[in-house]
Amino acid sequence: MKFSTSLKLNHIFRRLYHTSGVGDGYLVLYARKNRTEGNRVGITVSKKLGKAHVRNRTRRRLREVYRLNEEKFLPGFDIVVVARTRAVEAPFGKLTKSYLTLAKRAGILREEMK
C-alpha cells in the first residue's frame, strides 16, 4: 500500500465501531476522518468465519482489493473493514465490487473524472 498504513491500535478500532458503518452481504465498512494526510486501513475477520488459514486468506484478499484501488480513495481517513461469512467464499470480483460500493456509500471515494 503506497499511500496508506495499517491500523493496529485497538482504541482506534473501537472508536470506529461507534460510527455509523455501511454494510452489505459481504462486508461492513466503517470510516472516519483522521488528522493525517494518508489513510489507515484495518481489517477484521472473526474466528466464526473459519480456522486461521481461512481468516488469513480472507484478510489478504481484502488487503489486495484495497491495494489495487488505493488511488480511488480520498486521503485522510481511518477505514475498518469487517468481513462477513459470505466474504470467505466470494469471488474476487464480488469482493472488489462490494468494497468499492461501500466506500462510495461512506463518501470516501474520489469523484470519477470524465
C-alpha positions as CSV (number, residue, x, y, z in Angstrom):
1,M,0.0,0.0,0.0
2,K,1.7,3.1,-1.3
3,F,-0.3,5.9,0.4
4,S,-1.7,4.0,3.4
5,T,-0.6,2.4,6.6
6,S,-2.1,-0.4,8.6
7,L,-4.4,0.3,11.5
8,K,-3.3,-1.7,14.5
9,L,-4.3,0.1,17.7
10,N,-7.3,-1.3,19.5
11,H,-8.7,2.0,20.7
12,I,-8.9,3.3,17.1
13,F,-10.8,0.2,16.1
14,R,-13.2,0.7,18.9
15,R,-13.7,4.4,18.1
16,L,-14.5,3.5,14.5
17,Y,-17.1,0.8,15.6
18,H,-19.1,3.6,17.3
19,T,-19.5,5.4,14.0
20,S,-22.3,4.6,11.6
21,G,-21.0,1.9,9.2
22,V,-22.3,0.8,5.9
23,G,-22.7,-2.9,5.0
24,D,-23.9,-5.5,2.6
25,G,-23.9,-9.3,2.5
26,Y,-20.1,-9.5,2.2
27,L,-18.5,-6.6,4.2
28,V,-19.2,-3.9,6.7
29,L,-17.1,-0.7,6.3
30,Y,-16.5,2.0,9.0
31,A,-14.8,5.2,8.1
32,R,-13.8,8.3,10.0
33,K,-11.6,11.3,9.2
34,N,-8.2,11.3,10.8
35,R,-5.7,14.1,11.1
36,T,-3.1,12.8,8.8
37,E,-2.6,13.0,5.0
38,G,-2.9,9.3,4.4
39,N,-5.3,6.6,5.1
40,R,-5.0,4.0,7.8
41,V,-6.7,0.7,7.0
42,G,-7.7,-2.1,9.3
43,I,-9.3,-5.5,8.5
44,T,-11.3,-7.6,11.0
45,V,-12.1,-11.2,10.4
46,S,-13.9,-13.1,13.2
47,K,-13.0,-16.5,14.4
48,K,-16.5,-17.6,13.5
49,L,-15.5,-17.5,9.8
50,G,-13.1,-20.3,10.0
51,K,-9.7,-21.5,11.1
52,A,-6.5,-19.3,10.9
53,H,-5.6,-20.1,7.3
54,V,-9.2,-19.2,6.2
55,R,-9.2,-15.9,8.1
56,N,-5.7,-15.0,6.8
57,R,-6.6,-15.7,3.2
58,T,-9.7,-13.5,3.6
59,R,-7.6,-10.8,5.1
60,R,-5.0,-11.0,2.3
61,R,-7.7,-10.8,-0.3
62,L,-9.3,-7.7,1.3
63,R,-5.9,-6.0,1.6
64,E,-5.3,-6.7,-2.1
65,V,-8.6,-5.2,-3.1
66,Y,-7.6,-2.0,-1.3
67,R,-4.1,-2.0,-2.7
68,L,-5.4,-2.3,-6.3
69,N,-7.9,0.5,-5.9
70,E,-5.9,2.7,-3.4
71,E,-5.8,5.8,-5.7
72,K,-9.6,5.9,-5.8
73,F,-9.9,6.6,-2.1
74,L,-9.8,10.1,-0.6
75,P,-6.9,10.7,1.7
76,G,-7.2,11.4,5.4
77,F,-9.5,8.6,6.6
78,D,-9.3,5.7,9.1
79,I,-11.0,2.7,7.5
80,V,-12.0,-0.6,9.1
81,V,-13.4,-3.4,7.0
82,V,-15.2,-6.3,8.7
83,A,-15.6,-9.5,6.7
84,R,-18.9,-11.3,6.9
85,T,-19.4,-15.1,6.3
86,R,-20.1,-14.7,2.6
87,A,-16.8,-12.9,2.0
88,V,-14.8,-16.1,2.7
89,E,-16.0,-17.9,-0.4
90,A,-16.8,-14.9,-2.5
91,P,-15.1,-14.5,-5.9
92,F,-12.5,-11.7,-6.0
93,G,-14.7,-9.6,-8.4
94,K,-17.6,-9.6,-6.0
95,L,-15.4,-8.6,-3.1
96,T,-14.0,-5.7,-5.1
97,K,-17.4,-4.5,-6.2
98,S,-18.7,-4.7,-2.6
99,Y,-15.7,-2.9,-1.2
100,L,-15.9,0.0,-3.7
101,T,-19.7,0.2,-3.4
102,L,-19.5,0.5,0.4
103,A,-16.7,3.1,0.1
104,K,-18.8,5.2,-2.2
105,R,-21.8,5.0,0.2
106,A,-19.5,6.0,3.0
107,G,-18.3,9.0,1.0
108,I,-14.6,8.1,0.9
109,L,-14.3,7.5,-2.8
110,R,-12.9,10.2,-5.2
111,E,-15.4,11.6,-7.7
112,E,-15.0,10.0,-11.2
113,M,-13.0,12.2,-13.7
114,K,-14.8,12.4,-17.0
